[in-house]
Amino acid sequence: MAALLGALLVVGKQVMSGLPNIEPVSFLIVLYTLEFPRETPGAIGVFLLLQGVLYGFGLWWAMYLYVWFLLMGLAWLFRRIDHTLFWAVLSGLYGLAFGGLCALVYLAVRDYAFAFAWWMAGLYYDVGHGIGNFAVMLLLYRPMRRALQAAKRQLRWAEQPPVR
């Protein structure tokens, strides 16, 4: 299951790659955490591995090693909240903070000034990322959550041993 969910993260990102900073990865990680919490770490692992294979295992990839697990942790922390607007705001704020979170890796390999400059240079993109995350979550949270809940019910039914 985790492999399938991870592959869907990659496919979703690739399909949306023509739109700047609008991607379903944040959206799907939140929903996976809410509906498939045990499978989500594996899905993120598959996503990370496939992204590294597709684009190379550079410094950008090191950023991915923590930003997606942090989002998963936030979603798990607030998992009992089922309000579309809450998740849209959280997702939007996460998109806005994404560049700053990714800049943290430069603290380890460079210095504070370089990390801050890198973050500020991409702040314009982070604004777009935040708006995109907010809009995607606002529009798709409820229907996709219901679809995942239905899929989960189907999977449970299919896994039940036959009645004798």
C-alpha positions as CSV (number, residue, x, y, z in Angstrom):
1,M,0.0,0.0,0.0
2,A,2.8,2.4,0.9
3,A,4.4,1.9,-2.5
4,L,1.2,2.7,-4.3
5,L,0.7,5.9,-2.2
6,G,4.3,6.9,-2.8
7,A,4.0,6.4,-6.5
8,L,0.8,8.5,-6.5
9,L,2.8,11.3,-4.9
10,V,5.4,11.2,-7.7
11,V,2.8,11.0,-10.4
12,G,0.8,13.9,-8.9
13,K,3.9,16.0,-8.7
14,Q,4.9,15.2,-12.3
15,V,1.5,15.9,-13.7
16,M,1.4,19.3,-12.1
17,S,5.0,20.2,-12.8
18,G,4.0,22.7,-15.5
19,L,2.4,24.9,-12.9
20,P,4.9,26.8,-10.8
21,N,4.7,25.7,-7.1
22,I,1.3,24.1,-7.4
23,E,1.7,20.5,-6.5
24,P,-0.5,17.9,-4.8
25,V,2.3,16.5,-2.6
26,S,1.5,18.5,0.5
27,F,-2.2,17.9,0.0
28,L,-1.7,14.1,-0.4
29,I,0.7,13.8,2.6
30,V,-1.9,15.4,4.8
31,L,-4.7,13.2,3.6
32,Y,-2.5,10.1,3.7
33,T,-1.6,10.9,7.3
34,L,-5.2,11.4,8.3
35,E,-6.5,8.2,6.6
36,F,-3.5,5.9,6.3
37,P,-1.2,6.9,9.1
38,R,0.8,3.6,9.2
39,E,1.5,3.7,5.5
40,T,2.4,7.3,5.2
41,P,6.1,7.1,6.3
42,G,6.6,4.3,3.7
43,A,4.8,6.4,1.1
44,I,7.1,9.3,1.8
45,G,10.1,7.0,1.6
46,V,9.1,5.7,-1.8
47,F,8.4,9.3,-3.0
48,L,11.9,10.4,-1.8
49,L,13.6,7.5,-3.4
50,L,11.8,8.0,-6.8
51,Q,12.5,11.7,-6.7
52,G,16.2,11.0,-6.1
53,V,16.3,8.6,-9.0
54,L,14.5,11.0,-11.3
55,Y,16.4,14.2,-10.4
56,G,19.5,13.0,-8.7
57,F,20.5,12.9,-5.1
58,G,21.7,16.4,-4.7
59,L,21.5,18.9,-1.8
60,W,17.9,19.7,-2.7
61,W,17.1,16.0,-2.0
62,A,18.5,16.3,1.6
63,M,15.8,19.0,2.2
64,Y,13.1,16.5,1.3
65,L,14.4,14.1,4.0
66,Y,12.8,16.3,6.6
67,V,10.2,18.6,5.1
68,W,7.8,15.9,4.2
69,F,8.1,14.0,7.5
70,L,7.6,17.3,9.3
71,L,4.4,17.9,7.4
72,M,3.3,14.3,8.3
73,G,4.0,15.0,11.9
74,L,2.0,18.2,11.9
75,A,-0.9,16.4,10.2
76,W,-0.7,13.6,12.8
77,L,-0.6,16.2,15.6
78,F,-3.9,17.8,14.4
79,R,-5.5,14.6,13.1
80,R,-8.6,15.0,15.1
81,I,-9.5,18.3,13.4
82,D,-11.8,17.8,10.4
83,H,-12.4,21.3,9.2
84,T,-11.6,22.1,5.6
85,L,-10.6,25.7,6.4
86,F,-8.2,24.6,9.1
87,W,-6.4,22.3,6.8
88,A,-6.4,24.9,4.0
89,V,-4.8,27.5,6.3
90,L,-2.2,25.0,7.6
91,S,-1.4,23.8,4.1
92,G,-1.1,27.4,2.9
93,L,1.2,28.4,5.8
94,Y,3.3,25.3,5.2
95,G,3.7,26.3,1.5
96,L,4.7,29.8,2.6
97,A,7.2,28.4,5.0
98,F,8.6,25.7,2.6
99,G,11.5,27.7,1.4
100,G,12.5,28.7,4.9
101,L,12.3,25.0,6.0
102,C,14.4,24.0,3.0
103,A,17.0,26.7,3.8
104,L,17.8,24.9,7.0
105,V,20.0,22.5,5.2
106,Y,22.3,25.4,4.2
107,L,22.9,26.0,7.9
108,A,24.7,22.7,8.0
109,V,26.7,23.1,4.7
110,R,27.2,26.8,4.5
111,D,26.2,29.5,7.1
112,Y,23.3,31.6,8.4
113,A,23.8,34.4,5.8
114,F,23.7,32.0,2.9
115,A,20.7,30.1,4.2
116,F,18.8,33.4,4.8
117,A,19.7,34.7,1.3
118,W,18.6,31.5,-0.3
119,W,15.3,31.7,1.6
120,M,14.7,35.3,0.7
121,A,15.6,34.8,-3.0
122,G,12.7,32.2,-3.2
123,L,10.2,34.0,-1.0
124,Y,8.2,35.0,-4.1
125,Y,7.8,31.4,-5.0
126,D,6.8,30.5,-1.5
127,V,4.0,32.9,-1.7
128,G,2.7,31.2,-4.8
129,H,3.3,27.8,-3.1
130,G,1.3,28.9,-0.1
131,I,-1.6,30.2,-2.2
132,G,-1.6,27.0,-4.3
133,N,-1.6,24.8,-1.2
134,F,-4.4,26.8,0.3
135,A,-6.5,26.6,-2.8
136,V,-5.9,22.9,-3.5
137,M,-6.8,21.9,0.1
138,L,-9.8,24.2,0.2
139,L,-11.3,22.8,-3.0
140,L,-10.3,19.1,-2.7
141,Y,-10.0,18.3,1.0
142,R,-13.6,17.1,1.6
143,P,-14.1,15.1,-1.7
144,M,-10.7,13.4,-1.5
145,R,-11.0,12.6,2.2
146,R,-14.3,10.9,1.5
147,A,-12.8,9.0,-1.4
148,L,-9.9,7.8,0.7
149,Q,-12.3,6.8,3.5
150,A,-14.3,4.8,0.9
151,A,-11.1,3.2,-0.4
152,K,-10.1,2.3,3.1
153,R,-13.4,0.6,3.7
154,Q,-13.0,-1.3,0.5
155,L,-9.5,-2.4,1.4
156,R,-10.7,-3.7,4.8
157,W,-13.5,-5.6,3.2
158,A,-11.2,-7.2,0.7
159,E,-8.8,-8.2,3.4
160,Q,-11.4,-10.0,5.6
161,P,-11.1,-13.8,5.6
162,P,-14.0,-15.6,3.9
163,V,-17.0,-16.4,6.1
164,R,-17.6,-20.2,6.5
